[in-house]
Amino acid sequence: MEMLNWIQELFASYGYSVLFFGLLLEFVALPFPGETTMAFAGFLSYTGKLDFFVLIAVAFAGTTVGMTVTYFIGLKAGLPFIQRYGKWFLFSESKLEKTQHWFDRYGSILVSIGYFIPGVRHFTGYFSGITALPFRKFALYAYSGALLWVVLFLGIGKVFGPQWMGIFHLIEKNAIWIASGVAAVAAIIILYRYRHKIGARLLRRKTGINLETQVVKVKEPSK
């Protein structure tokens, strides 16, 4: 309850900026209860004190700015910098190894689902830069994951109102599975909706490969 009182006082004093700067600093790996703050902010929108869609915009902006900053730190400074100065960002060797393990397991898609993995989301931006993940690919995964993350946790407070705390703990515990399920459903919907375009593109690619093969065979000297 002390944390909630502290968060409530921050919102009373600074309004929406609490969410922007709090989430930005969290992704630079400084201590800030991002998910709890978003759920409570959603509850404040339920009571009419804050606007829900403004909260989404502010939270999304803070998250993506924080992730982008850490991406460029990792890209420009590299792994030696993180290993040497990571303690100032609470980036311990064990957390680095944990993030490496998750990257090896899930690849670049971890940038999206990493928001829902405690102890990992704070460092996926750094690691994306360290591994020189192309920025366009990073942005696609990072920003789409950020939108899902902020809508989910702001929505807890907005939808469930006074019961938000119990639902929050339940969803927090199973967040990665919920996110994976939502991502899978979204992928299925996209594939179904654009199935004809995808099928046509695959057919053109297959036809192109076959034509190239035939051209190579024609050019081969006869024995």
N, C-alpha and C positions, 0 to 999 in steps of 0.2 A: 504493500500500500504506500510505503514511503516513495517508491519510484513513481507511482501514479500521481501522487501529490506533487512531486517535483516536475513531472511532465506537464501536469495541469497548470502549474505556476508559470512554466515556460511559455505555454500557449497564451495564457492570460497577459503575459508581458510582451511577447514578441510576435504572436499570431502565426501566420503561415510560414514565416521565415524559419521558425524552429524546425519544420520538416525539411526544408531545402538544405539548410546548413548542417543539420544533424545527420541526414542521410549522406550528404557529400563527405563529411568527416568520417562517417562510419566506413565508407569505401576506401578512404585513405588508411583505414585500419586503426582508427582511434575509437575508444569505447563509446558507444552510443546504442541504446536499445531501439533499433530501427523498427523492427516488427511490432513491438509493443506500442511504440509511439504512433505508428500508422493505425493500428487497431483502435487505439484510444481516440485518435483524430477522427476516425470513421464514426465512433460513438458520438463525438462532439457534433458531427454533421447530422447524426440522427436526432440530436436534441435541437438542431437548428442554429447552433452557434457558429458553425463553419459550413462553407459550401463544398459539397462532395466533389464536384468536377474540378473546382479550383485545387482541392487537395490532391487529386490525381495528377493534375498538371505540375504542381509544385514538387510532389514526391518523385514523379518521373524525371523531372529536370534535375533534382538533386542527385538522384541515383545515377543517371547517365553521365552527368558532369563528373561525379566522383569516379565512376568506372573509366571514363575516357582519360582523366588525369593519371590514374594508376597505369593504364595501358601505355601511355607515352613515357612515364617514368621507367617502366620495365623495358620498353623498346630502346630508349636512349641510354639508360644507365646500365642495363643488363644484369645478369645474375651476380657478378662480383660485387656490385653496389648493394644489392639486396642482402647478400650474405654478410657484408661488412657493416651496413647501416640499418639492416632490417629491424634490429631491436628497437630503434626509435619509432618504428611503425608497428611495433608488437608483432613483427614478422619473424618468428622463431624458426630454427632449423627444422623442428618437428612439423610445424605448419607448412613449411616449404615442401617437405617430403610428402605430407598428406595431400597437398594440392597436386604434386607431381603424380602421385598414385591415381588420383581421380582423373587427371588429364590422360594418363595412359589407358585408363579404363573406358572413358567416354569420349575422348578427343575434344574437338572444338565445341561440340554441343554442350560441354560442361559449362561454357560461358553463360548459357541460358538456364540450365537446371541448377547451376551452382548457387544461385540466390537462395535456394531452398535447403542447402546443406550447411548446417552450422559449422563455423570454423573454416569454410572453404570460400564462400562468396566474397569475402573481403580481399582475397588474393588472386582471384581468377583474372582480374584486370592486369595486375602485375605480370602474372605468368603468361598471359596472352601476348604481352609486349616482349617478354623475355624470349619466347619461342618464335617471335616475329610473325605471328598470325596476321595475315593481310587485314588492314583496317576495315575494308568493306565487309569482310566476312565477320570480323569481330563485332562491328556495329550491328550487323543483322542479328546475330545471336544475342549480344548484350542488351540491345535496346528492346527487342521483342520480349526477352526474359524479364527485363525491368518492368515493362508494362504489365505483364501477367502478375508479377510479384506485388506491385503496389496496388493493383486493383483487388487482388485476393485479400490482402491484409487490411486495406481500407474498407473493403466490402464487409469484412467480419463485423466491424463496429457499426457500419451503416445498416446492415440487414438485421443483425441480431440485437441491436440496442443494448438494454441493460444486461442481457445474457452474454455479452460479447466475450467476457473473460473466460468463461468455461469453454466456449466454442474455440476461442483463440488457442488455448492450450491443446485442445484436441487436434486442431488443424496444424499447429506448429509441430506437433509430434509426427504427423503423417504428411507434412507439406511436400516432401520430395515425390511421394507416390501420387498425391493429388496433382502436382504439376506435371508429372510424367503422363498421367492419364489424360489431362487436358490437352497436352501437347500431341499425344497420340490421336485423340479425337479430332483435333484441328488438322493434323496431317491427313487423316482419312477423308475429312470433308474437302480439303483442298485437292487431294488426288482425285476424288470423285467428281468434283466440279470441273476440273480441268483435264479429265481423263482423255478426252478426244484430242486436245492439243498435245498432251504428253505422248499419247500413242502415235500421233502424226509425226512428232519430232523424232521419236525413237525409230519409226519406220524410215524416215529420211536418212537418219544416221546409218541405219543398217544397210539401206540401199546404197548410200555413198561408200561404205566400206566394201560392199560387194563389187561396185564398179571399179574401185581402186585396185582390188585384187585381180579383176579381169584385165585391167590395163597392164598391171605388172606381168601377168602371164603372157600377154601379147608381146610385150617388150623383151621377154626372155629369149635369148638366141636359141634357135633349134639345134639339136645335137645331130 
